[in-house]
């Protein structure tokens, strides 16, 4: 009967058909992958599916439990064959990488005795193999899978005697080692002859190991390779011993033939041997050096040192010089040793040419004191020079000037053109600055785009000014960087010694402050140190930087001051007022930062933020049913005059989903007077969106009444400077009365801001002022508190 084997299965890559004994290959579920012919004949099986049905019930359950466990097993079993019950012994081997059991079934009588004998022989073979002082393995030739390995072999590669079985050669020793020895394996299989070779490998602790590997082919009756024996012997001790002898023999020759260093042997100073590097270094031939005294080649001033080292007999390393055939003095390092050679006590000196070392040290010193990009002295070098010059100047009553140069907006060059263009610009500017100065002046790159210039003997201020003007003119000339013309302007701060400072740090600080003053005055100029003005300019620049960060970090908030109807105190609007939650200084009011924002053109992004935030709040309050009154937003001149202002307002309203009636824009008189046709055009477009227009701080400027009549204005705000003196000041009362009457005659409403007392309120109500705003009604409130105020009102 033929073996029962299923259709090809990728989980069973091995060919089991040739196996002659009763063997079953089964999954953990009991499903068979193969039954050998011997088992099929013995059990009388016709198909795979019923192979378990032939087992006696108790044996079947025991076998199924054993197959379900991923471990080897050995069981006594009973098999129903025709009308008789046969006793069998079943042994299963779990193959982890295939996920199945290979089961061997033997007759319980004569077969059992043969198995025991075979196992005894196997155990004896295993015991012998495990105690042989060599690594032994046996690999089948077709797939190079391990069939047998002794303990030493398995452990050597991180396996044990059981887990290594079934694994391929490359899995056992690794891909790298496999590639190294594959040619030997191929030679053995091709020529069917033993192959031996040596290999060095690293032990787990990193130490080297030499092994001798023998590959012995196992041939079948036809002379074809069935498998291969691997025999590995550790020969490390032998190789180390040979290496020690070889190194001992070669060490002296290596010293003598060293290409980079010279070696001289001498006895009592008389040269007995030299190597080629000494000849090349001195320019003398080997024969010209032998028999001469070593001190002939050492300058006189070094003789005492050399003789002292000889007399001590100790090993020593020291620097000296030698004189070549051409008379050149070459710096060298002597390494003196006393040793035995050919039974004689000799002095050996290694002669090391250290010209490169000295050059490297000089280079390191240069790099430590100079800027790598421009070649100018660096900050450390400049500070040392400044300290020395100031100390000298104190003794000679010399006056000096320190110029701190900073390139304006240099970061834009790097950001737009790249750092290579920026580096080219810095290098060019360094050359221009140097060429502009005298030989006695000192220039250094202080870091980034900062340069420092020290002018000694600066007798007169106008001389310093002349140098500053020349530097301004030289630096701002465009530079050709790879076909692109780029230019920057410098801001130069000047501090004088001893008038402005008494120490290097203080002089640099004051020059730096003067440079900030130059930047605050429009850049591209120079300024001398002025304690009062410099501090103001510096504070403004710091504030400018912090304002930019505040926008990025969302540190601004809006407070809202209610605007009410005079006759019944009903809410008719609210003015949005910006505040800054400064991380160090707390809540800042606009007068602390708006002037700086206006100077540095930060009002445009700041004004846009206020506009959007106010509209967003109006949307929320309308949705909550708290108020439909408009929110007033003050406009800056920069914001109102910017291109696309009306479009920006319209876009904010659309994006936030708020009608124009929810917004009231407040403009100063000055803003309405500039370019009347353009103002008229913008206001008309804003009115078309439903936005209300108010004139803020009315009465403080020079606004023409004709303009007030022609422009589409809804409301006039009386400035608080008039309201605060009511009702006692006659002039203020007269102005307020006139503003109210004039606005009413033009069909415009009036609101008074800064109302703080009931007497002011009564006067304004008597004069017909429709709306009020001020602390009497409510101080400006954060958004949440304003919501609570609206709910209470």
Secondary structure as GFF3:
##gff-version 3
##sequence-region A 1 793
A	DSSP	beta_strand	4	5	.	.	.	ID=ss1
A	DSSP	beta_strand	22	26	.	.	.	ID=ss2
A	DSSP	beta_strand	32	35	.	.	.	ID=ss3
A	DSSP	alpha_helix	37	43	.	.	.	ID=ss4
A	DSSP	three_ten_helix	48	50	.	.	.	ID=ss5
A	DSSP	three_ten_helix	52	54	.	.	.	ID=ss6
A	DSSP	alpha_helix	57	68	.	.	.	ID=ss7
A	DSSP	beta_strand	73	81	.	.	.	ID=ss8
A	DSSP	beta_strand	84	95	.	.	.	ID=ss9
A	DSSP	beta_strand	100	107	.	.	.	ID=ss10
A	DSSP	alpha_helix	110	131	.	.	.	ID=ss11
A	DSSP	beta_strand	135	140	.	.	.	ID=ss12
A	DSSP	beta_strand	146	149	.	.	.	ID=ss13
A	DSSP	alpha_helix	151	156	.	.	.	ID=ss14
A	DSSP	alpha_helix	169	173	.	.	.	ID=ss15
A	DSSP	alpha_helix	175	191	.	.	.	ID=ss16
A	DSSP	beta_strand	195	202	.	.	.	ID=ss17
A	DSSP	beta_strand	208	219	.	.	.	ID=ss18
A	DSSP	beta_strand	225	234	.	.	.	ID=ss19
A	DSSP	alpha_helix	236	257	.	.	.	ID=ss20
A	DSSP	beta_strand	261	267	.	.	.	ID=ss21
A	DSSP	beta_strand	270	274	.	.	.	ID=ss22
A	DSSP	alpha_helix	276	282	.	.	.	ID=ss23
A	DSSP	alpha_helix	286	289	.	.	.	ID=ss24
A	DSSP	three_ten_helix	294	297	.	.	.	ID=ss25
A	DSSP	three_ten_helix	300	302	.	.	.	ID=ss26
A	DSSP	alpha_helix	303	312	.	.	.	ID=ss27
A	DSSP	beta_strand	316	323	.	.	.	ID=ss28
A	DSSP	beta_strand	329	341	.	.	.	ID=ss29
A	DSSP	beta_strand	344	353	.	.	.	ID=ss30
A	DSSP	alpha_helix	355	369	.	.	.	ID=ss31
A	DSSP	alpha_helix	379	396	.	.	.	ID=ss32
A	DSSP	beta_strand	400	407	.	.	.	ID=ss33
A	DSSP	alpha_helix	410	417	.	.	.	ID=ss34
A	DSSP	alpha_helix	419	436	.	.	.	ID=ss35
A	DSSP	beta_strand	442	447	.	.	.	ID=ss36
A	DSSP	beta_strand	450	455	.	.	.	ID=ss37
A	DSSP	alpha_helix	461	475	.	.	.	ID=ss38
A	DSSP	beta_strand	479	481	.	.	.	ID=ss39
A	DSSP	beta_strand	484	486	.	.	.	ID=ss40
A	DSSP	beta_strand	490	497	.	.	.	ID=ss41
A	DSSP	alpha_helix	504	520	.	.	.	ID=ss42
A	DSSP	beta_strand	526	528	.	.	.	ID=ss43
A	DSSP	alpha_helix	531	553	.	.	.	ID=ss44
A	DSSP	beta_strand	556	565	.	.	.	ID=ss45
A	DSSP	beta_strand	571	582	.	.	.	ID=ss46
A	DSSP	beta_strand	586	588	.	.	.	ID=ss47
A	DSSP	alpha_helix	590	599	.	.	.	ID=ss48
A	DSSP	alpha_helix	603	623	.	.	.	ID=ss49
A	DSSP	beta_strand	630	634	.	.	.	ID=ss50
A	DSSP	alpha_helix	637	641	.	.	.	ID=ss51
A	DSSP	alpha_helix	645	656	.	.	.	ID=ss52
A	DSSP	three_ten_helix	660	662	.	.	.	ID=ss53
A	DSSP	beta_strand	663	668	.	.	.	ID=ss54
A	DSSP	alpha_helix	669	673	.	.	.	ID=ss55
A	DSSP	alpha_helix	676	688	.	.	.	ID=ss56
A	DSSP	beta_strand	692	698	.	.	.	ID=ss57
A	DSSP	alpha_helix	705	710	.	.	.	ID=ss58
A	DSSP	beta_strand	715	718	.	.	.	ID=ss59
A	DSSP	alpha_helix	720	723	.	.	.	ID=ss60
A	DSSP	alpha_helix	730	745	.	.	.	ID=ss61
A	DSSP	beta_strand	749	753	.	.	.	ID=ss62
A	DSSP	alpha_helix	758	766	.	.	.	ID=ss63
A	DSSP	beta_strand	771	773	.	.	.	ID=ss64
A	DSSP	beta_strand	781	782	.	.	.	ID=ss65
A	DSSP	alpha_helix	783	792	.	.	.	ID=ss66
###
